[in-house]
Amino acid sequence: MAEVTYVNEQDFNSEVIESSIPVMVDFTAVWCGPCKMVDPIVKQLAGEWEGKVKVLKCDADQNPNILMQYGIMGIPTLMLFKDGKMVERVTGYQPKDKLLGKMSPHI
């Protein structure tokens, strides 16, 4: 499993919006049970997609402006950005096959 780095309000634009490859952002929090359940799946996808998709995490508690900007009301929320635009969004725990079904068409 790959390690996933965190993005914050200061580098969100450069790391996500301006990325030349698709970016999946896992909006998460340390206290969130479902976030802990989805974490191993996110790390697996980061390894499988290496070089094709950048996978990042964003701490919901430390970056409230990003959550407000994208209307995120619940976590975990996984969002896929392509060419600077959000193209897919999944909220709540989903098994790996469901996540792949939603994200793969955009990659």
PyMOL commands that set and color helices and strands:
alter all, ss='L'
color gray80, all
select helices_A, chain A and resi 12-17+33-48+64-69+96-106
alter helices_A, ss='H'
color red, helices_A
select strands_A, chain A and resi 5-6+23-28+54-59+77-82+85-91
alter strands_A, ss='S'
color yellow, strands_A
deselect
rebuild
show_as cartoon
